[in-house]
Amino acid sequence: MKTILTILGVLVLLVLGTSTVTDQKRTNDFHQELVMKDSSDWQEINMDAKGMVNKMAYADTANFMRQKIYPCAKCFLRPEVAQALEKANTLANQKNLKLVIFDCYRPYGYQQKMFEIVNNPKYVAPPGKGSNHNRGAAVDLSLADNEGNLLDMGNEFDDFSSLSHYISDKISAKAQNNRKQLRDIMKEAGFTPYDNEWWHFDYRKKRYETSDFRWECDEKTQQ
């Protein structure tokens, strides 16, 4: 009986090992495929010039992974998505508010790296076919007052608890109102909200290819 159990255990390990190799090969193959498809049609958001608050979380260690993923804090989006974000910025400014940018386009390879670090689909989506962040058609953001002070949203960006759900009843009325302000601005600008993360908004008016385009950094942006 012991011998049979040992053999079964070895077989299970072989199957799991084969599955891991197959998954990795599938990811690598898709990586090569998407790099070939990418049109490299991008627009950088000049956050300083637009009066936005640059809080690109993954270009620093102040994120839920406690690791720096991006080489520098730059925000790239597809041109049509960038125009929509600029419209949102104008709408926020009209309310004496500023947009606070946490994340924009996320290269597919960085998505893979984040998943390898966390290895938990509850917190980071497996690379697979890519997300709207990997397509340059999603943005994570919040609001700040004219002085750059972040508005109370009830909890922090990348807090993956139920407090991040837009309809959470465990946050203050003030935070609920601030979330509504952000959602109203983004919807008017053409974005679609994600109910489980008050900060995440997708642009779904046009479908883009998943990409692994990597931006260049200069001495100033690497500081």
Residue pairs with C-beta under 8 A, 6 or more apart in sequence:
27 112
27 127
30 127
30 129
31 108
31 109
31 112
31 212
34 108
34 130
34 209
34 210
34 211
34 212
35 211
35 212
37 209
38 209
38 211
38 212
38 213
39 209
40 211
40 213
41 78
41 79
42 76
42 77
42 78
42 79
42 105
42 136
42 213
42 215
43 76
43 77
43 78
43 79
43 82
44 74
44 75
44 76
44 215
45 52
45 75
45 76
45 77
45 82
45 85
45 86
45 101
45 104
47 53
47 54
47 75
47 101
48 54
50 86
50 89
50 99
51 89
51 93
51 98
52 89
52 98
52 99
52 100
52 101
53 98
53 99
53 100
53 101
53 144
53 148
53 150
54 73
54 75
54 101
55 100
55 101
55 102
55 142
55 157
56 70
56 73
56 74
56 75
56 101
56 102
56 103
56 104
57 63
57 102
57 103
57 140
57 157
57 158
58 65
58 68
58 69
58 70
58 103
58 106
58 110
58 114
59 68
59 69
59 70
59 71
59 72
59 73
59 74
60 68
60 73
61 67
61 68
63 69
63 158
64 123
64 158
64 159
64 160
65 114
65 117
65 118
67 117
69 110
69 113
69 114
70 110
71 217
71 222
72 215
72 217
72 218
72 221
72 222
73 221
74 215
74 217
74 221
75 101
75 104
75 105
75 139
76 104
76 105
76 136
76 213
76 215
77 85
77 104
77 105
77 136
77 137
77 139
78 105
78 135
78 136
78 137
78 203
78 206
78 208
80 203
80 205
80 206
81 136
81 137
81 139
81 203
84 189
84 190
84 191
84 203
85 99
85 139
85 189
87 188
87 189
87 190
88 99
88 185
88 186
88 188
88 189
88 191
89 98
89 99
91 185
91 188
91 189
92 98
92 99
92 143
92 185
95 181
95 185
96 145
96 146
97 143
97 144
97 145
97 146
97 151
97 181
98 143
98 144
98 145
98 146
98 148
99 141
99 142
99 143
99 144
100 141
100 142
100 143
100 144
100 150
101 139
101 140
101 141
102 140
102 141
102 142
102 157
102 158
102 199
103 133
103 139
103 140
104 133
104 136
104 138
104 139
104 140
105 133
105 134
105 135
105 136
105 211
105 213
106 131
106 133
106 134
107 134
107 211
107 212
107 213
107 214
108 127
108 130
108 134
108 210
108 211
108 212
109 212
109 214
111 124
111 125
111 127
111 130
111 131
111 133
111 134
112 127
114 124
115 121
115 124
115 125
115 126
115 127
117 124
118 124
122 160
123 160
125 131
127 134
129 210
130 210
130 211
131 138
132 138
132 202
132 203
132 204
134 210
134 211
135 207
135 208
135 209
135 210
135 211
136 208
136 211
137 202
137 203
137 204
137 206
137 208
138 200
138 201
138 202
138 203
139 191
139 200
139 201
139 203
140 157
140 197
140 199
140 200
140 201
141 182
141 186
141 199
141 201
142 150
142 151
142 153
142 157
142 182
142 199
143 150
143 151
143 153
143 178
143 181
143 182
143 185
144 150
144 151
145 151
151 178
151 181
152 172
152 174
152 175
152 178
153 171
153 175
153 178
153 179
153 182
153 198
153 199
154 163
154 168
154 170
154 171
154 172
154 175
154 176
154 178
154 179
154 198
155 161
155 163
155 164
155 171
157 199
162 168
162 170
163 170
163 171
164 196
164 197
164 198
164 199
165 195
165 196
165 198
166 179
166 183
166 193
166 195
166 196
166 198
167 195
171 179
179 198
182 198
182 199
183 193
183 198
186 193
186 201
187 193
190 203
190 205
191 201
191 202
191 203
192 201
192 202
192 203
192 204
193 200
193 201
194 200
194 201
194 202
